[in-house]
Every structure is written in structure tokens, then in C-alpha cells.
């Protein structure tokens, strides 16, 4: 997709994503090794040949050490163009009338020449490619459940295809649940939860397909830490968090479970900057 037909919002987020890749110091192959997306997928996303899924934006931010909120705000604007909800269109020559033209051309806007959206056509092709790839066992990661994506406003059509996690069991050891897609709503369980009177919350989370545990926390204060402990496994600690990060959901790295393993005895503990340790226990 050349710059003269790509909406400015799309160029802006692509420039930002390319900058993040350069900052990370990773090649396309390096991004593929660190995330659930293939080298060829990253090539298409960063070249602008295919719309970028929201989950890929989050994954790249995590690899580059960038808080995702600002980049996701840019992505939302680009998503409106990619999915055909924005006002920006690419001009084309007048379309001939007739049933063949009507099957391809976009809607007519007033008496002027017909205009068609270029990016939505690319999106349709991307959906077809994912559908074909899925039959050969080629899937990609997304944060949303496939059945929920179609009913959620603002979800690009490329995120509606069947999508899976990026690691299983031992492959997940020490990796980030968000990057690997293990924290998707359709594939995760909260095994234990503890809340404090001040509003802090800590959970033991289990990715069913990934067969891994992690601790998730929210409502933290600057300087807080939290940890996942599982008998026989190294502790996974996150923090101390800064004031900006404390406002959202945070997660430790994952601890993999053996194929026949059980999470009994696991606990996620808050380590507040002031006060004693408080835990959620898996019974």
C-alpha cells in the first residue's frame, strides 16, 4: 500500500510501530521468536500490506518496553480507517455502471464520482488468508475471543478469525501471558483472588490452553510488588511498579505446569510498599 492512498492515521501508527521495532533491536525473525506472530506476519503488518491486529500492537509494545496506552490510542484511529468506519477514502476513477461494477465498487456518496475504500478491501483479503491458513494449522494471536469479537464495537474484521495461543506448557515458562495470548478471555480462569480494603486486588490466573499460571494485580500503589509462588517452582515477582503502571492490570511472567500437573498450593501475594504480605491461595 503506497503512501498516496494510505490514510494519515494508518501511516502514523505504522511509523510508531516501526520505531518500536527499531528500539527493541529485534529483526522480524526476532519479533517472531518473542511473540505469537510469524516473521511473515510482522513483515506484512510493518510494511502496511495488512492491517495490524490490536493484540500485535500490545505484543510489540511489551517487547519494546513501551506502555501500550499511547500507541493503542493511535491504533484506534487507524482501526477506524482499516475497518471502513473512518471518513478518509482513497479516490479512484469513476466506476462503470452495471452489475459487475456494482459487485466491487463501494457505496455512492452524492452525485459526484463514485469512491471506493482501499483498506477494507485489503482487510477482506486478510480475513480470507487467515481462514485458509487456519485449515493448514496456521493461526495468529488475538486478545479477544473469536465469538465475542464479532459483537464488540471497534473490533477490526481481521480479529474475527479463529485465533490461538502462542505457547503451551514448558514453552510458556518465563514468558509474558499477554504477549503469548494466554490471557485471552476465552482461555483463562481465575483460580484465586484476594482484595484489600484499600482496593488492591491480586489473582492467580490459569491459561487452559497454555497450561501455565501467573499472578495478575490491579489497584496497586507506586512501589508495590506482587508475586506468584508455586511449590517446586521459582517465584515470579513483578514490580516495584511506578505510578503510571499502577493504574492498570499487571501480570507476572508465567510458570508452566507439567502436562499432568495441578496448581494446588499456588498463591499470588501482594507485597505493598507499606504493610504486610496478603495472598490469594489456590486450595
N, C-alpha and C positions, 0 to 999 in steps of 0.2 A: 504494500500500500504506500503510495508516494505522498509526500508532504502536501501537495496541492489539493488533494481530496480528503486528507485525514483531518477531522475536526481538531481545533486547537486544544480542547480538553483531553483528547486522546494523546496528542503529541506531548502535552505537559506531563501526564502520568508516565508515559513511556520514557521520557527523558529522566524522570525521577528514578524509575526502576533501573535504568541503565547505570545511573550514578551509584545506586546502591550496590549493584553487582561489582562495579569497579572498586568501590570502597571495601567490599568483602574480600577482594583479592582472588576471587574464585573464577575459574573458567566455567563454560557451560557444563562441562563434564563434572566440575567440582560442585556446581549447584545441584546437578542430578544426584550426586553421591550424598548430599546433605539434606535433600528433600525427597518428597514422593513424586516429583515430576522428572521426566526423562530429559536427556540432553536436547533432543529434537524439539520437545515441547517448549523448553526455555528459549531455544532459538526462535521459534515461531512467536512466542509472547514478546520477547525483547526486540524483535525486528518489526513488530506491528502487523505481522501476517495473520495473527489470530488474536481475538480479544483475550484479555488476561483475567482468569478467574480470581475472585476475591481471596480465596484461600492461598493462591500463589503469591499474591501481594503480601499477605501475612507471613508466609514462609520466608520470602526474600527479606522482609524487614527483620525477622528473627535471626536469620543467618548473618545479616549485616549489622546487627546490634542496634537497630533503629526502632524506636517506639512507633507502632503502626498507625496511630490515630491520624496524624497529618497526611500520610500517604493514602490512607483509606478515604479521607475526605476528597482528595484529588481523584481517586478511583471512582467514587460515587458519581462525580461529574462526567467522567469518561464513560461509565457504565450506561448513563442515560443516552449517550450517543451510540454506543455499541449495540444497545438493545432497541434502538429506534424511538426512545422516549424523548430525546432532546430536540431542539429546534434547528440544529445545524444539519444541512444536507449538502450533498455534492451535486453540482449541476451537471446535467447531461444533455445531449442533443434532443430535440423534440422526438417523441416516440411515435412511430406509425400507429394508426388505428387498426383495429381488427382483433380477432380472438387471440392470435399468437402474441401480439404485443401486450394485450391485457393480462396474459398469464404471467408476464415478467415484470411489467412496469409497476411503479408504486402508485399511491393514490394521487388524483388530480387535485391541485390546490388552486382554485380560482380559474380565471380564463387564460392565464399565462401558460407558457410551455410546461409540459409535464416534467417533474423532477423525481429522481429515484434515490433512495438511500443506498449507499455503497456498503457501509459497515454491517447493516443487518444481513446483507447477502453473504458476507463473509461468515457471520455468525451461523447462518443456516448451514453453510458448508462445514463449519467446525463441529456442529452437532452431528451431522452425518458421519464425519470422520470418527468421532468418538463412538458412535453407535456401531460402526463397522469394526473399529478396534476392539470394542468390548467383546465381540464374538470371538476374537483371537486371543483373549486374555489380556488385552492392553487396556488398562484403566488409569485414571488420574484421581488425585485427591481433591476433596472439597470439604468445607466446614459444615455445610448444610446437608440434611438427609435428603435423598432424591425425591421422596414422596412429598416432603414439605416444601421443596424449592419451588415447585410449580405454583403453589398457592401463596407464596410470600411476595409482597411487592418489592420491586427493586432488585430481584434476582435475575441475573443475565441468563439467557436461554442456554448458554454453554454449560451452566451448572446444573442442568436438569437431567443430564445423562447419568447412568449408574456409575458410581464412584466408590473407590475403596481406600483402605488404609495403606500406609507406606512401609510397614514393618510388622513382623509377627514374632512373639516370644523373644529369644535371645537377640534377635536383630534390633529390638527396641531398647536394649539395655543402655542407659545413659543418654538417651535421645529425648528431644522435646516433644511432648504429646501433640502440641499444635502443629508443628512442622510435619509430623508424620500422619496427621489426620486421625489420631487415636481418640481425640476428644470430640468427635462428631456426635451430635445429639442422638443419632440412631444407633450408636455403637458403644455407649458409655453408661456406666452405672455409678451411683454414689453409694458406697458401702458403709460409710460412717460420716457423721457430721457433728461439729460442735460449734456453738455460738457463745460469745461472751456478752455480758450486759452492755459493753461499750460498742457492740456492733461488729466486732471481728468475727470472721467465720473461717473454719478450716474443714476440709473434706478429704476422705480417702476416695479416690476415683479409680475405676477399673475399666480399661478398654477391652471389651469382649473379644473383638477380632484380633487386636494387638496382643492380648494376653499379657498385659502389663499394668502396673499400679503407678500412681503418682499422687502427690498432695496438691490440692488447689485451695487457695485462700483469697479472701476479699475483705474489704472494710478495714484494711491494715492502716497503721500509722507509720510515718517515716522512722526508719531504724528497726522496724520489726523484722523478724525472720520466721520461717516455718520449715518443718522437716517431715519427711516420710521415713518411718522406721519399719522394717520387716525382719523378723528373726532370720539370721543367717545371711543377710544381705547388707551391703553398705548403706549407711544413712544417706538420704538425698536432701540436702539443705538448700533453700533459696533465701536470698537476702544477704545483708540488710537492704530493705527497699528504700528508694527515695520518695519524696513527696508526690511526684508526678505519677510514678508507677503504682503507688499505694492505692490510688483511686479505682483501679480496675481489678480484674481477675488475674491472678498469678499462679503459676504452676512450677513444681519442681521437675527435674528430669525424671525419666521413668525407671522403674525397677521391673525387670522381666520376671514372669512366673514360669516355672517349668511346665511342660505340657500337662502333666497330671498334678500340678501344684495347686495349692489353695491359699487365699490371702489371710487365713486365720492368724491372728496375732499382729496384723499390721495396724499401725496407728499413724495419724497425722497430727502433729503438735504445733501449736502456736508458741513462738518464743518472743513475746512482746519486749519492746525496748525497756519498758518499766513493768515489773510484775513477774510472776512465776509462769512456768510452762503449763499449758492447758491442751488436752488431747482429745481426739475422736478415735475410738477404738473399734476395730472390726472383731466382733465376737464369734 
